[in-house]
Amino acid sequence: MNVVSRRYARALIEGLPADRSAAGLDQLRQLSDIVAREPGARKLLMNPSVPQDRRDALIASLAAALSLDPPVRNLLAMLVDRRRLDILGEVRDAYQDAFDVRSGTVRVRVASAAPLGEGERQQITDRLETATGKRVLMEVDLDPSLIGGIVVRLGGTVMDASLRQQLAGFGRHLRAH
């Protein structure tokens, strides 16, 4: 994500009432999906040779169809006007980060050698919530190369409690002695 995307996202989250923050995120997701999925609409919105009134009409129809809040509609119009529609996905991701901070949520990726049961998921979530003091949203990926255990990625921090890592450490210890 670049600085510009973060600025747009911050302006949007600050421009929306707090009770509309989640709706703003949903609207950004819908918009970025449409722009990614509909090359014709993207070309029409990004082409400077298309008359402004046609682009405005498309923005208005998108805003009506998606029931966009005025700040989200204004963001779309500004991105189109400034020929920056290509960063809409980055703005959405930056908004997601800002929304998580505002709502006291942290996203965690957990890699596991085997599928985790509901009890194991809850235990990991509880421990991470205690450690971070935030609500944890966890995504689990399967990685059989871990042999056993888990690897937790929380932002830039990696906690490796995998059997693969333990065996590698044991091997280093044996070679050192």
C-alpha positions in Angstrom: 0.0 0.0 0.0 1.3 3.4 -0.8 0.9 6.7 1.1 -1.7 8.1 -1.2 -4.0 5.0 -0.7 -3.7 5.4 3.1 -4.5 9.1 2.9 -7.7 8.4 0.9 -8.7 5.6 3.3 -8.0 7.7 6.3 -10.1 10.6 4.9 -12.9 8.2 4.1 -13.0 6.6 7.5 -12.9 10.0 9.2 -15.6 11.3 6.9 -18.0 8.5 7.6 -20.0 8.5 10.8 -18.7 5.8 13.2 -21.8 3.7 12.8 -21.3 3.6 9.0 -17.7 2.5 9.1 -18.5 -1.1 8.5 -20.9 -0.2 5.7 -18.2 1.9 4.1 -15.9 -1.1 4.0 -18.6 -3.2 2.4 -19.2 -0.5 -0.2 -15.5 -0.3 -1.0 -15.3 -4.0 -1.4 -18.3 -4.0 -3.8 -16.8 -1.1 -5.8 -13.4 -2.7 -6.1 -15.0 -6.0 -7.2 -17.1 -4.3 -9.9 -14.1 -2.3 -11.2 -11.9 -5.5 -11.3 -14.7 -7.6 -12.8 -16.1 -5.1 -15.4 -13.3 -4.0 -17.7 -15.8 -2.0 -19.8 -16.8 0.1 -16.8 -13.2 0.6 -15.7 -12.2 1.7 -19.2 -15.1 4.1 -19.4 -14.2 5.6 -16.0 -10.5 5.9 -16.7 -10.6 7.1 -20.3 -10.0 10.9 -20.4 -11.5 11.1 -23.9 -14.9 10.0 -22.5 -17.0 13.1 -21.8 -17.2 14.0 -18.1 -21.0 13.8 -18.1 -20.9 10.1 -19.2 -18.5 9.3 -16.4 -20.6 11.2 -13.9 -23.7 9.3 -15.1 -21.9 6.0 -14.6 -20.7 7.1 -11.1 -24.3 8.1 -10.2 -25.7 4.8 -11.4 -23.1 2.8 -9.5 -23.8 4.9 -6.4 -27.5 4.3 -6.7 -27.2 0.6 -7.5 -24.9 0.0 -4.5 -26.6 2.5 -2.2 -23.2 4.2 -1.6 -22.9 6.6 1.3 -22.1 10.1 0.0 -18.4 10.0 1.2 -17.8 6.7 -0.6 -19.5 8.1 -3.8 -17.3 11.3 -3.5 -14.2 9.1 -3.1 -15.1 7.2 -6.3 -15.7 10.5 -8.1 -12.4 11.9 -6.9 -10.5 8.8 -7.9 -12.0 8.9 -11.4 -11.5 12.6 -11.7 -7.8 12.3 -10.7 -7.3 9.2 -12.8 -6.4 7.1 -9.8 -9.1 4.4 -10.0 -6.3 1.9 -10.3 -5.6 2.3 -6.6 -9.1 1.5 -5.5 -8.1 -2.0 -4.3 -5.2 -0.5 -2.2 -7.6 2.1 -0.8 -9.9 -0.7 0.2 -7.1 -2.6 1.9 -5.9 0.6 3.7 -9.4 1.3 4.8 -9.7 -2.3 6.2 -6.5 -1.7 8.2 -7.9 1.6 9.6 -11.3 0.0 10.3 -9.5 -2.8 12.2 -7.6 -0.3 14.3 -10.8 1.7 15.0 -12.7 -1.5 16.0 -9.9 -2.9 18.1 -9.4 -5.9 15.9 -6.3 -7.7 14.8 -6.0 -10.1 11.9 -3.9 -13.2 12.4 -2.8 -15.9 9.9 -2.1 -19.3 11.4 -0.4 -22.1 9.4 -1.1 -25.6 10.7 0.2 -29.0 9.6 -3.3 -30.5 10.1 -6.8 -29.1 10.3 -7.6 -27.4 13.6 -10.6 -28.4 15.5 -13.0 -25.8 16.9 -11.6 -26.2 20.4 -8.0 -25.6 19.2 -9.1 -22.6 17.2 -10.8 -21.1 20.2 -7.8 -21.8 22.4 -5.4 -20.1 20.0 -7.8 -17.1 19.6 -8.2 -16.8 23.4 -4.5 -16.8 23.9 -3.9 -14.2 21.2 -6.7 -12.0 22.4 -5.1 -12.1 25.9 -1.7 -11.3 24.5 -2.8 -8.5 22.3 -5.7 -7.1 24.2 -7.7 -7.0 21.0 -10.4 -9.0 19.2 -8.7 -11.6 17.0 -9.9 -12.6 13.5 -8.0 -15.7 12.6 -7.4 -17.3 9.1 -6.0 -20.8 9.1 -3.9 -22.2 6.2 -2.9 -25.8 6.0 0.9 -26.4 5.5 1.8 -30.1 5.8 5.5 -29.2 5.6 5.3 -28.0 9.2 5.0 -31.7 10.2 3.2 -30.6 13.4 2.4 -27.5 15.4 1.5 -24.0 14.1 3.1 -20.8 12.8 1.3 -17.6 13.8 1.7 -14.4 11.7 0.5 -11.3 13.5 1.5 -8.2 11.4 5.3 -8.4 11.1 5.7 -10.8 14.0 6.0 -14.6 13.4 5.7 -17.1 16.2 6.9 -20.5 15.0 5.8 -23.3 17.2 6.1 -25.9 14.5 7.7 -29.3 14.8 9.8 -28.5 11.7 11.3 -25.5 13.5 11.9 -27.5 16.7 13.6 -30.2 14.7 15.8 -27.7 12.9 16.8 -26.1 16.3 17.6 -29.5 17.7 19.8 -30.2 14.6 21.6 -26.9 15.0 22.2 -27.7 18.7 23.6 -31.2 17.9 26.0 -29.8 15.2 27.2 -27.1 17.7 28.2 -29.7 20.3 
